[in-house]
């Protein structure tokens, strides 16, 4: 049986609209079916999922995926990144015992040779940003050794940017699309908090490229 996509949209009047997509499909007999698809690609409230033809399932998921990609998650903004980070530190940063204020996020920076990566010599969390939108959050906590002890963020970015034809540039497609990144670095004694902060921020912001792999 053939199917036609009538619409795939996020409904701003529905609770949780930024997490779910409503897909309307019409079959060749004129019947219209509604599907709700999560941002993680799961068809919800479908009853017996095995009874839905595989080709229809794939068409529904593909339509929802396109809708999510065209509608940025309103929670995944730089402002919410900063606010959520402050909330995290309010819960988990003991200023009295640590003896200093928590670290701060760098300003967004482009990936190019004359713009060193902020906090490259520390372990910490990083975010890819496109305009005001956070598209990906990751963590760099490699311990390193010798002169490079604690250079977790710098080590992690070696996978994202390289010298190509004599020019330092992004090679990761997510970073290419974003254009800029931000970092927040921890001293070695507090670097264990970076992993927790990454998971916390992904849960709060649900960035575009973390949706299917939280914590990656």
C-alpha positions as CSV (number, residue, x, y, z in Angstrom):
1,X,0.0,0.0,0.0
2,X,1.2,3.5,-0.8
3,X,1.3,6.3,1.7
4,X,1.5,10.1,1.5
5,X,2.8,12.4,4.1
6,X,0.3,15.2,4.8
7,X,2.3,17.0,7.4
8,X,4.9,16.5,10.1
9,X,5.0,19.3,12.7
10,X,5.8,20.2,16.3
11,X,2.7,21.6,18.1
12,X,3.6,24.6,20.4
13,X,0.3,24.3,22.2
14,X,1.0,20.7,23.3
15,X,3.0,20.0,26.5
16,X,6.4,18.6,25.5
17,X,6.0,19.8,21.9
18,X,9.7,20.3,21.5
19,X,10.3,16.6,22.2
20,X,7.5,15.1,20.1
21,X,6.5,15.4,16.4
22,X,3.0,14.8,15.1
23,X,3.0,13.1,11.7
24,X,-0.2,12.7,9.5
25,X,-0.2,10.1,6.8
26,X,-2.8,9.2,4.2
27,X,-3.0,5.8,2.5
28,X,-4.3,5.1,-1.0
29,X,-7.8,4.5,0.2
30,X,-8.0,8.0,1.7
31,X,-7.6,6.9,5.4
32,X,-5.6,9.4,7.5
33,X,-3.5,8.2,10.4
34,X,-1.7,10.3,13.1
35,X,1.5,9.2,14.6
36,X,3.5,10.8,17.5
37,X,7.3,10.4,17.2
38,X,9.8,11.3,19.9
39,X,12.9,13.3,19.3
40,X,14.8,10.1,19.8
41,X,13.0,8.5,16.8
42,X,10.5,6.3,18.6
43,X,6.9,6.0,17.5
44,X,4.7,6.6,20.5
45,X,1.1,5.5,21.3
46,X,1.1,3.2,18.2
47,X,-0.5,0.2,19.9
48,X,0.9,-2.9,18.3
49,X,4.0,-1.5,16.6
50,X,4.6,-4.8,14.8
51,X,1.2,-4.4,13.0
52,X,2.5,-1.2,11.3
53,X,4.2,-2.0,8.0
54,X,7.9,-1.4,8.1
55,X,7.9,1.0,5.1
56,X,5.3,3.1,6.8
57,X,7.3,3.2,10.1
58,X,10.3,4.3,8.2
59,X,8.4,7.0,6.3
60,X,6.9,8.3,9.6
61,X,10.3,8.4,11.3
62,X,11.9,10.1,8.3
63,X,9.2,12.8,8.2
64,X,9.6,13.5,11.9
65,X,13.4,13.6,11.6
66,X,13.1,16.3,9.0
67,X,10.7,18.3,11.1
68,X,13.0,18.2,14.1
69,X,15.9,19.3,12.1
70,X,14.0,22.3,10.7
71,X,12.8,23.3,14.1
72,X,15.6,23.9,16.6
73,X,15.0,22.8,20.1
74,X,14.0,26.1,21.9
75,X,15.7,24.8,25.1
76,X,19.1,24.4,23.4
77,X,20.3,28.0,23.6
78,X,23.5,29.6,24.9
79,X,21.5,31.4,27.5
80,X,20.1,28.1,28.8
81,X,23.5,26.6,28.7
82,X,24.9,29.3,31.0
83,X,21.8,29.2,33.3
84,X,21.8,25.4,33.6
85,X,25.5,25.4,34.3
86,X,25.0,27.9,37.1
87,X,22.2,25.7,38.5
88,X,24.6,22.7,38.4
89,X,27.3,24.6,40.3
90,X,24.8,25.8,42.9
91,X,24.1,22.1,43.6
92,X,27.6,20.6,43.3
93,X,30.3,23.3,43.8
94,X,31.3,23.8,47.4
95,X,33.0,27.2,47.3
96,X,34.1,27.0,50.9
97,X,35.9,23.6,50.6
98,X,37.3,24.2,47.1
99,X,38.4,27.7,47.9
100,X,37.4,29.4,44.6
101,X,34.6,30.3,42.3
102,X,33.5,27.7,39.7
103,X,34.9,28.0,36.2
104,X,33.0,29.9,33.5
105,X,32.2,29.2,29.8
106,X,34.4,30.8,27.2
107,X,32.8,33.1,24.6
108,X,32.0,31.3,21.3
109,X,35.1,31.0,19.1
110,X,35.7,29.9,15.5
111,X,37.9,27.0,14.6
112,X,40.9,28.5,12.9
113,X,44.7,28.6,13.3
114,X,44.9,32.1,14.8
115,X,42.2,31.4,17.4
116,X,43.5,29.0,20.0
117,X,41.0,26.8,21.7
118,X,40.1,28.3,25.1
119,X,40.8,25.8,28.0
120,X,42.8,23.5,25.6
121,X,45.1,22.8,28.6
122,X,42.3,21.7,30.9
123,X,39.7,18.9,31.2
124,X,36.2,20.0,30.8
125,X,33.0,20.3,28.7
126,X,32.6,21.8,25.3
127,X,29.6,22.9,23.1
128,X,29.2,23.4,19.4
129,X,27.1,26.5,18.8
130,X,25.4,27.9,15.6
131,X,24.4,31.4,16.3
132,X,22.6,31.2,19.6
133,X,21.8,27.5,19.3
134,X,23.7,24.8,21.0
135,X,23.8,21.8,18.6
136,X,26.1,19.4,20.5
137,X,27.6,19.0,24.0
138,X,30.6,16.8,24.7
139,X,33.3,16.2,27.3
140,X,37.1,16.0,27.2
141,X,38.5,14.4,30.3
142,X,41.6,12.6,29.0
143,X,44.2,12.8,31.8
144,X,47.2,13.1,29.5
145,X,50.8,12.9,30.9
146,X,54.0,14.9,31.1
147,X,53.7,18.4,29.7
148,X,50.2,17.6,28.4
149,X,48.8,16.3,31.7
150,X,45.2,17.4,32.1
151,X,44.8,18.7,28.4
152,X,41.5,16.9,28.0
153,X,39.7,19.5,25.9
154,X,42.7,20.0,23.5
155,X,43.0,16.2,23.1
156,X,39.3,15.9,22.3
157,X,39.4,18.6,19.7
158,X,42.1,16.8,17.8
159,X,39.3,14.6,16.5
160,X,37.3,17.6,15.4
161,X,39.8,19.9,13.7
162,X,43.0,19.2,11.7
163,X,45.4,20.7,9.2
164,X,44.0,20.1,5.7
165,X,46.0,21.4,2.8
166,X,48.0,23.6,5.1
167,X,45.0,25.1,6.9
168,X,43.6,24.4,10.4
169,X,39.9,23.7,10.0
170,X,37.0,21.7,11.3
171,X,36.7,18.2,9.9
172,X,33.8,17.0,12.0
173,X,30.5,17.6,10.1
174,X,28.7,18.8,13.3
175,X,31.4,21.4,14.0
176,X,31.5,22.5,10.4
177,X,27.8,23.1,10.5
178,X,27.9,25.0,13.8
179,X,30.9,27.1,12.9
180,X,31.9,27.9,16.5
181,X,32.4,26.2,19.9
182,X,32.5,27.1,23.6
183,X,34.5,25.4,26.4
184,X,34.5,25.3,30.2
185,X,37.7,24.0,31.8
186,X,38.3,22.5,35.3
187,X,41.5,22.3,37.3
188,X,42.6,18.7,37.7
189,X,41.3,18.2,41.3
190,X,37.8,19.2,40.2
191,X,37.8,17.6,36.7
192,X,35.6,14.7,37.8
193,X,32.7,17.2,37.8
194,X,33.1,17.6,34.0
195,X,31.5,14.3,33.2
196,X,28.5,15.0,35.5
197,X,28.1,18.5,34.0
198,X,28.0,17.1,30.5
199,X,25.2,14.6,31.4
200,X,23.3,17.3,33.3
201,X,23.5,19.8,30.4
202,X,22.4,17.2,27.8
203,X,19.4,16.3,29.9
204,X,18.4,19.9,30.3
205,X,19.1,21.2,26.8
206,X,18.7,18.1,24.6
207,X,20.9,19.5,21.8
208,X,20.2,18.4,18.2
209,X,23.2,16.0,17.9
210,X,22.9,14.6,21.4
211,X,19.3,13.5,20.9
212,X,20.0,9.9,20.0
213,X,23.2,9.4,22.1
214,X,23.0,11.1,25.5
215,X,26.3,11.3,27.1
216,X,28.3,10.7,23.9
